C-alpha cells in the first residue's frame, strides 16, 4: 500500500469511527442518544487507534496535516511529501464523513437540531470567541504533537520487542482521549485540520434534511489553530524534550 493510500484509508476510518460516535450520541432515535462526552471522547480515542494501525506500516500514520507539517518543520519528514499527505488526509476525511452520513441515513430527518447535525461533521465553540478558541486549538495540538513525539521516543519503548509497534497506537489513542477529556470542552478539540475541514465540506454538499449552515465563518479556527499548534509542538519537543 502506498503512503497516499495509507493516509487516505487511515484518515477515512478515523472519521468513520470518530464522527460516527458523535452521530450516535447527538442524533435522535439512535441507540446511544444522549450518552455523553465520555462516550464521544472514548470513541474518538479508539478511532485514532484503529486509524494508526491501518496506516502506520505504509505511511507512519500522520492522519493529520498538523502532524505532517510539524514533523516537516523539524526535519523529521520531507516537505516534498507534505502536499501528498495532506491531500490524502483531506480526501479520506471527506469520504469518512460520507460513510457516516450513509450509516445514519434515517436519523437526519428525525433530528431537528441543526447544530447537532453539524456537530457530527465538524467542531464548534461552546463560547464563540475566535481568538480564545484559536488559542485552545493551538494548546490542544501542541499537546498532541509534542506528546506523540515524546511518548514514542525509543527511550519509552522496548526496542525490537514487538511492544513498540504493537502498543504504540494505543498510547497515541490514550493521549487523544486525555486531550478530549481535559481540553475538549471549549472547542470540541479538532486538533486536526483535515478532521474538521473535510467533514465540514461533506456537510455542505450532502443532502441532509434541515441541516442549516456549515458555519464557514468559524471554519478557519480548527484549521489555523492546529497547524500553529503542530509546528509549536514539534519545535517544543525538538528543543526541550529530545
QUIMO-V536789 format. One record per run of one state. SS is the DSSP state (helix for helix, strand for strand, loop for the rest). FROM is the first residue (numbers start at 0). TO is the last residue. Records with the same first field share a line. If there is no record, write none. Layout:
BEGIN
SS = FROM-TO, FROM-TO
END
This chain:
BEGIN
loop = 0-1, 26-35, 59-63, 73-77, 103-103, 110-112, 121-128, 151-152, 156-161, 183-191, 205-219, 241-241
helix = 2-25, 36-58, 64-72, 78-102, 104-109, 113-120, 129-150, 153-155, 162-182, 192-204, 220-240
END
